[in-house]
Amino acid sequence: MTGLDHVDTDRLRDWLSEVRRGRTTAALMLAVAYDKGIGPGELAAWYGRSTESVEETIAAIDSPGHVAEIARLEGVDVEAVDVPFAELSERPVTEAASVIRDHAD
């Protein structure tokens, strides 16, 4: 893993002000730090997690399905709601975040 392939770092930074849960913030911060050159091993040490866990988190955020992953982290049962998460990745972050908040528990 080197750098993010699917999501722009600036977009992830925009998500930071829109999410409400600490674990979502942590996942976004891991991905941003990774994109800036901090390796998974060092990030694992910073956050007290395994390297594998950090790599899995980064891969989930740096994916075409990143909005669904953010929704899941925010408490949305993504399998139970009829929301086109893939389409939300093309919408402004504030709009996508509003949809997620409407479905979060």
Secondary structure, DSSP 8 states (H G I E B T S, - for coil): --S-SSS-HHHHHHHHTT---HHHHHHHHHHHHHHTT--HHHHHHHHT--HHHHHHHHHHHSSTTHHHHHHHHTT--TTTS---HHHHTTS-HHHHHHHHHHH--
